[in-house]
Amino acid sequence: MDAARLKQSWSVVAGHGDQVPLYFYSTLFLAHPETRQMFPTNMAGQRDRLVTALGHIVSNVDQVEHLVGFLQDLGADHRKFAVRAEHYPAVGEALLATLQHFLAEQWTDELASDWAAAYGLVSQVMTEAAQAAEAVNPPWWVAEIVAHERRAFDVAVLTVRPQYLLPFTPGQSIGVSHPAVRSWRYYSPANAPRADGTLELHVRAAPGGAVSSRLVYGSAVGDRIHLAAPVGDRLGLWSAGSSDLLLVVAGTGWAPVKALVEQVAAEGSRRRVDLYVGARSRSELYDSEAIDKLASSYPWLTVTYVVGADVHRPGEFVHAVDRALADGDWRSRHVFVCGSDEMVSHAVQRLAQAGFHAGQVHHEGLGAQWYGAAWRTAVQGTTAGDTSGGGLR
């Protein structure tokens, strides 16, 4: 398998842009129509995912140690789409047909052999990882919505109860899907693990977001949804050791931080925690009652609301991170930042300028609220919309 030849040929194919996934999916669905049901009705969001995942695989084809973990995560994650071992040959056929189509006269027997070998490795690792995951977790959990509160026009707080215990640690994300929508979106539970196994989800309806809109506007108590295994470790409290904490949040980015605050309370440590909650207006403080209750319950927790933060109008508004930096020197603390991609980018930049080193600042990868761990690996530094899915799927 010639890695240089694979990379060169992929650069040629990728240059055709959106035509590549369009041809691939058309070929797959025509030859194997049974695979269509695994994909969302609206396929627009699938195009970037296919190209990005293939690009990541090809760019690391000569660095197996970097590629295997990504493929294992991808294979385990694809179980929630009902992908089985027998589906991989169909995908391989469509992939080779697509490459041959766009490479035209550049397609050779040697190149066909290289790509067949590369895909064989990919499918083997993913299949074995899926089989191993079966012994640990189900493809998904069925959960009942036991509470549904509309906190704003586009924000709802849901309490869901899985039929079986879904273990997770505060700061992790879980995949969420509604049976009527063949898509997944990742949310961080807004609570530490509870004795009754229930999870609190904070959901903002994203424009065009099939999952989030369904959860906010089209769900009610008694409905059932699907939950996927927890992923991610970048927001785990363990990464801060026993240090005091500075928490900077905005919007529904408050959810994972709320879970961290509950974890601090449960561990009974003496760490100090300062929380800065940013919002453009008071109406965006959808969970202020719970925040105030936490602050009044725990003397080690100090809360500061920063109303008037808008990353699109710098200079006219105060960002939560800027207010925090103006209030004191926090460089002895670990900082957790949660919010929109724009908010996180701004906060991380400002903290770096203020002298914080990378190991002190904890945040999810950009776009991470929509994707699982494997996808985050492939899209570091990019943003994404609420069209959840995974890698090759």
ABEGO torsion letter per residue (X at the ends): XBAAAAAAAAAAAAAAEAAAAAAAAAAAAAABAAAAAABBABAAAAAAAAAAAAAAAAAAAABAAAAAAAAAAAAAAAAAAGBBAAAAAAAAAAAAAAAAAAAEAABBAAAAAAAAAAAAAAAAAAAAAAAAAAAABBABBBBBBABBBBABAABBBBBBBBABBBBBBBGBBBBBBBAABBBBBBBBBABBBBAAGBBBBBBBBBBGBAAAAAAAAABBBGBBBBBBBBBEAAABAAAAEABBBBBBBBEAAAAAAAAAAAAAAAAGBABBBBBBBBBABAAABAAAAAAAAAAAABAABBBBBBBGBBAABBGABBBAAAAAAAAEBAAABBBBBBEBAAAAAAAAAAAAAAGBBAAABBBBBBGAAABBAAAAAAABGBBBBBBBBBEAX
